[in-house]
């Protein structure tokens, strides 16, 4: 949600369409405990006609050790028409510029 907000979007307002998370995967790399300071990095990649992947890296405090890697497949969706739609060119361009 913070990542989308940082580029001016929400999951329900993504340059005129909505987003649905179609798939998710996570790979745990290390331990984290309550009170640990974690930093999350997020980027978009692997664009297709209907969506893209979000990749996440969760890092632990000062030592920089990876805690987890994850990815989610995001699909563009028209909630009124109840159908999958193409990724808006504006959004594709904006996210691709971040890579």
C-alpha positions in Angstrom: 0.0 0.0 0.0 2.8 2.4 0.8 4.6 1.6 -2.4 1.5 2.3 -4.5 0.9 5.5 -2.5 4.5 6.6 -3.1 3.8 6.6 -6.9 0.3 8.3 -6.5 -2.0 5.3 -6.7 -4.1 3.0 -4.5 -5.3 -0.6 -5.1 -8.7 0.8 -6.2 -7.4 3.8 -8.2 -4.5 2.7 -10.4 -4.7 5.2 -13.2 -8.4 4.5 -13.7 -8.6 0.8 -12.9 -8.2 -1.3 -9.8 -5.7 -4.0 -8.9 -6.1 -7.5 -7.7 -3.4 -9.7 -6.2 -3.5 -12.9 -8.3 -0.6 -14.7 -6.7 1.9 -14.5 -3.9 5.1 -16.2 -2.9 7.5 -15.8 0.0 10.9 -17.2 0.8 12.2 -16.9 4.3 15.9 -16.2 4.5 16.5 -15.4 8.2 15.0 -14.8 11.6 13.3 -11.7 12.8 11.9 -11.1 16.3 9.4 -8.6 17.9 11.2 -5.3 18.3 13.7 -5.8 15.4 14.0 -2.9 13.0 13.2 -4.1 9.5 13.5 -2.3 6.2 11.3 -3.2 3.2 12.3 -2.6 -0.4 9.7 -2.9 -3.1 10.0 -2.6 -6.9 7.8 -3.4 -9.9 9.0 -5.5 -12.9 7.9 -8.1 -15.4 5.1 -6.2 -17.0 2.6 -7.9 -19.1 -0.5 -6.8 -21.0 -2.7 -7.1 -17.9 -0.4 -6.6 -14.9 3.0 -6.8 -13.3 5.0 -8.3 -10.5 5.9 -6.6 -7.3 9.2 -7.8 -5.7 9.9 -7.3 -2.0 13.1 -7.6 0.1 12.8 -7.4 3.9 16.1 -6.6 5.5 17.1 -6.7 9.2 18.4 -3.5 10.9 22.1 -2.7 11.1 23.6 -5.9 9.9 21.7 -5.8 6.6 20.8 -9.5 6.7 17.9 -10.6 4.4 14.9 -11.8 6.4 12.6 -12.6 3.5 12.1 -12.2 -0.3 8.6 -12.1 -1.8 6.7 -11.4 -4.9 3.1 -10.7 -5.7 1.4 -10.8 -9.1 -0.8 -7.8 -9.6 -3.6 -7.9 -12.2 -5.5 -4.8 -13.5 -9.2 -5.1 -12.9 -12.3 -3.1 -13.8 -14.5 -3.6 -10.7 -17.6 -2.1 -12.3 -17.4 -4.4 -15.4 -16.0 -7.3 -13.3 -13.3 -8.1 -15.8 -9.5 -8.1 -16.2 -8.3 -5.1 -18.2 -5.0 -3.9 -19.7 -2.5 -2.0 -17.6 -2.9 1.7 -18.1 0.0 3.2 -20.1 0.4 6.0 -17.6 0.9 3.5 -14.7 3.1 1.2 -16.7 5.4 4.1 -17.7 5.5 5.5 -14.1 6.4 2.1 -12.6 8.9 1.2 -15.3 10.8 4.4 -14.6 11.5 3.2 -11.1 13.4 0.1 -12.2 
